[in-house]
Amino acid sequence: MIVGGKDVGERPLILAPMEEVTNPPFRKFCKRYGADWLYSEFVSADALVRSIDKTVRKLTIEDTERPVTIQIYGRFIDSMVEAAKMVEEVKPDFIDINFGCPVKRVAGKGAGAGMLRDVPLMVEMARQIVQAVNIPVTAKTRLGWDCENIIIDDVAERLQDIGISALAIHGRTRSQMYKGEADWEPIARVKQNPRIKIPIIGNGDIDSPEKAKEAFERYGVDGVMIGRATIGKPWIFEQIKHYLETGEKLPEQSVQEQVNIIKEQILLSMAWLDEVRGLFHMRRHMACMFKGLPHFRDLRIQMLQAPDIQTLWEVFDKIVERYGAMDLEDLEG
Ligand SMILES: Cc1cc2nc3c(=O)[nH]c(=O)nc-3n(C[C@H](O)[C@H](O)[C@H](O)COP(=O)(O)O)c2cc1C
C-alpha cells in the first residue's frame, strides 16, 4: 500500500493512535511483533505551539519505528498549521489529523470528532495543513456525529480532493463513543466509491485474526488499524499476520512468555517515565492480560495493586508457578 508515495507494506496492520498508550516504549513492542505502521498518541496543537514540555516529548520517534505517524488535534486552523510545521521538523513519515476523538474535552470544543459538525472547517483545516508541510498528511475520523448524520462518504471525497493521502475510518459515530459494535458497511462503501483513490484504513473492534481477515476480504479495506486489542497483547500483530499468510493460528504465548514480555515492557515504561509513573502506567496493560485463567482473581488483584517492582516480580513468579504448565489454547479471551 502506497501512502503519499511511501510504501507501508501490503495489507498493513497498523497500530491505532491511543492517548497514554502508544508512547515510544509501547510502540517498540508493537513493532517487534509485526505492526507495519505505528501512530503516536494524539498531540495537542495548542500545547505544542506553547512548547509545553510534556507535549513536546510526545514528538519523540526513532528511526527503527518507521513508518511512523505523529497525530495532532486542535480546533484552530492557525495553531494546527503551526503545530504541523513543528511536527514536520522531527521527521515522522506522516502527519495525521485527528477528526475522530469523541471525548467531551476535545469534541465538545469542536476539535477531534467535533469537526464532523463543521465539515467546511474540517476540510479547510486539512487543506491548509497539507499546503504547509512537505510530508504526506493523513486523517482519521468516524462515520459522522450521530446515526442521523452519517457523512463519511462526502467527508472522504472532500478530504481526498484537498490532498489527504490516506483516510482511517473508525466504524462508529461520535455519539456512540466506544459503545455497540463498529459498523464496517459504511467503511466498505467508501472503499468501493469509484471516486476514491486514496488508501482506506478500516478501524473498530478488530481483536482476532479472523476479524482482520474479514476486514480485508469482506470489507475490502487497504489497511487494518488495531487499537484496544493491542493493550496487554502487542503480539496480536504477529498472530494476525501469521493467519493472513498461512491460514493457520499461532499458539498463544505461554504464561512464562507473557510474563517475560510484560516485565520488559514495565522496565521500559519506567525508564521512559519514572519508576512510580512507569509502573502505574502499565496497570492498564496488565489489567488486559491473563484473561480466562481460572481462579486468577487473587493474583490479579495483587498484580494490579503491587506498590513496587519487587512485589510485582514476586506476583509474576506466583503466576508462573500456578499457571506455567497450563495449555492456554482452550481459554477464552
Ligand atoms: C485509551 C484510548 C485512547 C485513544 N486515543 C486516541 C488518540 O489519541 N487518537 C485517535 O485518533 N484515536 C484514539 N483512540 C481511538 C482508537 O485509535 C481507535 O479508533 C478505537 O479504539 C477503535 O479501535 P479498536 O476497536 O481497535 O480499539 C483511543 C482509544 C482508546 C481506547
The ligand as an SDF file (V2000), in Angstrom:
LIG
                    3D

 31 33  0  0  0  0  0  0  0  0999 V2000
   -7.3380    4.6100   25.5540 C   0  0  0  0  0  0  0  0  0  0  0  0
   -7.6350    5.0880   24.1620 C   0  0  0  0  0  0  0  0  0  0  0  0
   -7.0340    6.2480   23.6910 C   0  0  0  0  0  0  0  0  0  0  0  0
   -7.3020    6.6950   22.3890 C   0  0  0  0  0  0  0  0  0  0  0  0
   -6.6400    7.7950   21.9270 N   0  0  0  0  0  0  0  0  0  0  0  0
   -6.7900    8.1530   20.6120 C   0  0  0  0  0  0  0  0  0  0  0  0
   -5.9930    9.1810   20.0370 C   0  0  0  0  0  0  0  0  0  0  0  0
   -5.1230    9.7750   20.7040 O   0  0  0  0  0  0  0  0  0  0  0  0
   -6.2210    9.4920   18.7320 N   0  0  0  0  0  0  0  0  0  0  0  0
   -7.1570    8.8400   17.9570 C   0  0  0  0  0  0  0  0  0  0  0  0
   -7.3050    9.1510   16.7730 O   0  0  0  0  0  0  0  0  0  0  0  0
   -7.8940    7.8480   18.4780 N   0  0  0  0  0  0  0  0  0  0  0  0
   -7.7220    7.4840   19.7660 C   0  0  0  0  0  0  0  0  0  0  0  0
   -8.4180    6.4190   20.2550 N   0  0  0  0  0  0  0  0  0  0  0  0
   -9.3050    5.6550   19.3380 C   0  0  0  0  0  0  0  0  0  0  0  0
   -8.5430    4.4880   18.7070 C   0  0  0  0  0  0  0  0  0  0  0  0
   -7.4970    4.9520   17.8670 O   0  0  0  0  0  0  0  0  0  0  0  0
   -9.4910    3.6120   17.8690 C   0  0  0  0  0  0  0  0  0  0  0  0
  -10.0690    4.4070   16.8620 O   0  0  0  0  0  0  0  0  0  0  0  0
  -10.6130    2.9970   18.6970 C   0  0  0  0  0  0  0  0  0  0  0  0
  -10.1200    2.4730   19.9220 O   0  0  0  0  0  0  0  0  0  0  0  0
  -11.3390    1.8920   17.9230 C   0  0  0  0  0  0  0  0  0  0  0  0
  -10.4430    0.8830   17.5450 O   0  0  0  0  0  0  0  0  0  0  0  0
  -10.3410   -0.5090   18.3760 P   0  0  0  0  0  0  0  0  0  0  0  0
  -11.7140   -1.0840   18.4360 O   0  0  0  0  0  0  0  0  0  0  0  0
   -9.3680   -1.3450   17.6040 O   0  0  0  0  0  0  0  0  0  0  0  0
   -9.8400   -0.1550   19.7470 O   0  0  0  0  0  0  0  0  0  0  0  0
   -8.2110    5.9880   21.5540 C   0  0  0  0  0  0  0  0  0  0  0  0
   -8.8180    4.8330   22.0550 C   0  0  0  0  0  0  0  0  0  0  0  0
   -8.5420    4.3720   23.3320 C   0  0  0  0  0  0  0  0  0  0  0  0
   -9.1970    3.1070   23.8210 C   0  0  0  0  0  0  0  0  0  0  0  0
  1  2  1  0
  2  3  1  0
  2 30  2  0
  3  4  2  0
  4  5  1  0
  4 28  1  0
  5  6  2  0
  6  7  1  0
  6 13  1  0
  7  8  2  0
  7  9  1  0
  9 10  1  0
 10 11  2  0
 10 12  1  0
 12 13  2  0
 13 14  1  0
 14 15  1  0
 14 28  1  0
 15 16  1  0
 16 17  1  0
 16 18  1  0
 18 19  1  0
 18 20  1  0
 20 21  1  0
 20 22  1  0
 22 23  1  0
 23 24  1  0
 24 25  2  0
 24 26  1  0
 24 27  1  0
 28 29  2  0
 29 30  1  0
 30 31  1  0
M  END
$$$$
